[in-house]
């Protein structure tokens, strides 16, 4: 019997989003990936450079529209925990599997490894099973930005209970905020804030 893990392993593509004017970020990502990426090659996609959330959305749509088989989408500030495994095995009905992110509302527990996101932001690390379908959903929804709307699409989505992909220190190309240390956004269940979900879900 071929497992879902085996199917994902054999078909997975890795796509990295990088601004052409930020080659130093890509070089730093490459160094981190060489240490953590299990020898898997990746394809660089040049980001749409508008300097705001619209460019980020357009960049992700461009990537998702480029593939028909499972793709791990990474932004160039992604960093990796020692436990990182690009060939994770999500529950059998998955459409999107989040390896990194930030919960703004406590997720719904599924098992000892996975949760269901209810309001999740940050799009630095996720796997889309049928990326073209996800792109079509986003085009139809026409959201103002990629997050939290990607994680709110009405498809089966799961997130690792403990994220293995974080964001490294640096300056955001979207809003200019400075992150002084790498951050994996992992919090104990009881400490997740209960903010209102702007997507209405």
Secondary structure, 3 states (H helix, E strand, C coil): CCCHHHHHHHHCEEEEEECCCCHHHHHHHHHHHHHHCCCCCCEEEECCCCCCHHHHHHHHHHHHCCCCCCEEEEECCEEECCCCCCCCCCCCCCCEEECCCEEEECCEECCCCEEECCEEECCCEEEECCHHHHHHHHHHHCCCCCCCCHHHCCCCEEEECCCCEEECCEECCCCCCEECCCECCCCCHHHCCCCCCCCCC
